[in-house]
Amino acid sequence: QVQLVESGGGLVQAGGSLRLSCVASRTIFSGEVMGWYRQAPGKQRELVATILSGGRTNYADSVRGRFTISRDNAKNTALQMNSLKPDDTAVYYCNLRQVFGSTGYWGQGTQVTVSS
């Protein structure tokens, strides 16, 4: 079992930046995928970005070019968010799963609010 803790959310003006962090309770193994998801009020949770232990990344079209997912170390996964828009407002969740695996583990979420 693994615990995930997100941090770094907050209130920011449109065009601003935030950096989210996800700290895992153990080393992230090869063959595991770390991801950031978000959920706005009344909407389904959606994929934002993923990264494999080898470094391959994937982004939602809505954030590509503005957000960057990275592995800071064996236990921490960061999401750098630039040029933020009001539509980015949501609770952001960290996720760990195996490649082609199940839902895996979720953090508690961190709120990101972008004002106009």
C-alpha positions, 0 to 999 in steps of 0.5 A: 500500500502507498500513500500520496500527499498533494500540496501547492494548490492555492488562489492565483490570477489568470496568467499566473503559475503554480507548482503542485507536488505529490509525495509518495510514501515509497519509491515509485517503481519502474512499470508504474505511472504517476498522473495528475487528474482534476475535478471541477464542481459538477464535472467528471474527474479528468486526466491532466498529465501522466509520466512513466518512471522512464520519463515518457509523458502525456498531456491533455490537449487543454493543458499541453504547452502550459503544464509540465509533469516531472519526477523530482526524485524517486518519491516526488512528482511535480506539476508545473502549471503556467499561463493558468486560466479560470477553466483550470480551477479544480481540485487536483489529485495525484494518482499512482498505478501500474502500466495497464493496471487498475485505478491504483492509489489517490491522494486527498487532492489540492484546490487550485482556483484561478480568478479572472 
